[in-house]
Every structure is written in C-alpha cells, then in structure tokens.
Amino acid sequence: MIDIMAILLIFFGLFFFLSGSIGLLRLPDVFSRLHALAKADNIGLAFVTLGVIMLEPNILNDIKVVIIWLLVMAASAISSHLIARRALREHRGDD
C-alpha cells in the first residue's frame, strides 16, 4: 500500500513539473512564466520528495533528500528574484 501511495505522489509531482513546463511555453510574459515555473516546480519537487521518502527505508538518505529539496527551493527563489529584477529593469529602461 505504501508503494502505491509513493508512486502516486511521484506521479503528482511529475504532473506539476509538466504543468510548469507548459506554463513556461504558453504564458505571455517573463513574470507569468517565472511564477508558473517557481510554484509548479516547488510543489512538484515536494511531491516527488515525499514519494521518495516513503520508498527509502534509510533515514539518513531521507534527510539528504529533504536537504536537497530545501536547497533547490532556495535556489529557485533566488534565481527567480534575480531574473524578475533584471526583466523589470530592462522593461523600465534603467539598464
């Protein structure tokens, strides 16, 4: 039963990754694209992380996966902020 739930969580995560990728291709401006990617990827990675934790019996590996998830979330937030700030600066003509 746990294996089935873990696989479902991983598939939910893949669905969010796919929807974020579609948002990247279909949305009109850089700010909408960043929003879609940042939100969908963070939620997708959360579901994948939970699924992997359910499948992995070793607690040390679970801690490593959670640390990776936290680092990816921080990198996503920082890079999205920097891209949005640069796009806003170019849009206003400050550059």
Wavefront OBJ file of the C-alpha trace (Angstrom):
o trace
v 0.000 0.000 0.000
v 2.845 2.401 0.832
v 4.485 1.683 -2.521
v 1.303 2.628 -4.366
v 0.955 5.875 -2.395
v 4.607 6.717 -3.032
v 4.239 6.119 -6.763
v 1.086 8.274 -6.807
v 2.934 11.097 -5.048
v 5.770 10.878 -7.562
v 3.287 10.988 -10.453
v 1.570 14.033 -8.894
v 4.989 15.680 -8.756
v 5.622 14.855 -12.402
v 2.228 16.355 -13.276
v 3.226 19.627 -11.610
v 6.567 19.609 -13.436
v 4.723 19.106 -16.707
v 2.235 21.890 -15.964
v 5.076 24.260 -15.075
v 6.827 23.435 -18.334
v 3.633 24.074 -20.284
v 3.255 27.383 -18.433
v 6.787 28.307 -19.449
v 5.930 27.750 -23.091
v 2.439 29.237 -23.156
v 2.359 32.241 -20.826
v 2.853 35.682 -22.368
v 5.474 37.488 -20.285
v 8.542 36.730 -18.207
v 6.831 37.408 -14.869
v 3.988 34.970 -15.540
v 6.465 32.366 -16.725
v 8.589 32.757 -13.616
v 5.541 32.446 -11.384
v 4.365 29.289 -13.121
v 7.790 27.676 -13.013
v 8.643 28.583 -9.435
v 5.337 27.457 -7.962
v 4.872 24.319 -10.042
v 8.462 23.155 -9.609
v 8.447 23.650 -5.838
v 5.163 21.790 -5.409
v 6.244 19.103 -7.850
v 9.529 18.597 -6.063
v 7.689 18.397 -2.735
v 5.506 15.552 -4.024
v 8.485 13.729 -5.523
v 10.426 14.159 -2.277
v 7.560 12.745 -0.218
v 7.276 9.788 -2.590
v 10.999 9.058 -2.405
v 10.959 9.332 1.390
v 8.152 6.778 1.547
v 10.164 4.362 -0.604
v 13.532 4.821 1.122
v 13.967 2.895 4.391
v 17.214 4.620 5.436
v 16.596 7.776 7.498
v 19.976 9.249 6.529
v 19.038 9.175 2.858
v 15.669 10.723 3.712
v 17.426 13.615 5.449
v 19.674 14.101 2.419
v 16.651 14.229 0.100
v 14.948 16.842 2.308
v 18.131 18.938 2.399
v 18.341 18.780 -1.400
v 14.688 19.843 -1.627
v 15.323 22.833 0.659
v 18.398 23.879 -1.315
v 16.510 23.646 -4.610
v 13.683 25.769 -3.173
v 16.171 28.410 -2.047
v 17.941 28.398 -5.412
v 14.614 28.669 -7.218
v 13.535 31.658 -5.154
v 16.852 33.453 -5.556
v 17.143 32.844 -9.291
v 13.505 33.842 -9.897
v 14.059 37.052 -7.965
v 17.193 37.916 -9.926
v 15.557 37.183 -13.293
v 12.471 39.228 -12.390
v 14.586 42.141 -11.175
v 16.605 42.142 -14.399
v 13.456 41.932 -16.539
v 11.853 44.783 -14.616
v 14.972 46.906 -15.018
v 15.012 46.259 -18.779
v 11.292 46.955 -19.035
v 11.680 50.337 -17.329
v 14.735 51.204 -19.395
v 17.106 51.535 -16.413
v 19.710 49.293 -17.989
l 1 2 3 4 5 6 7 8 9 10 11 12 13 14 15 16 17 18 19 20 21 22 23 24 25 26 27 28 29 30 31 32 33 34 35 36 37 38 39 40 41 42 43 44 45 46 47 48 49 50 51 52 53 54 55 56 57 58 59 60 61 62 63 64 65 66 67 68 69 70 71 72 73 74 75 76 77 78 79 80 81 82 83 84 85 86 87 88 89 90 91 92 93 94 95
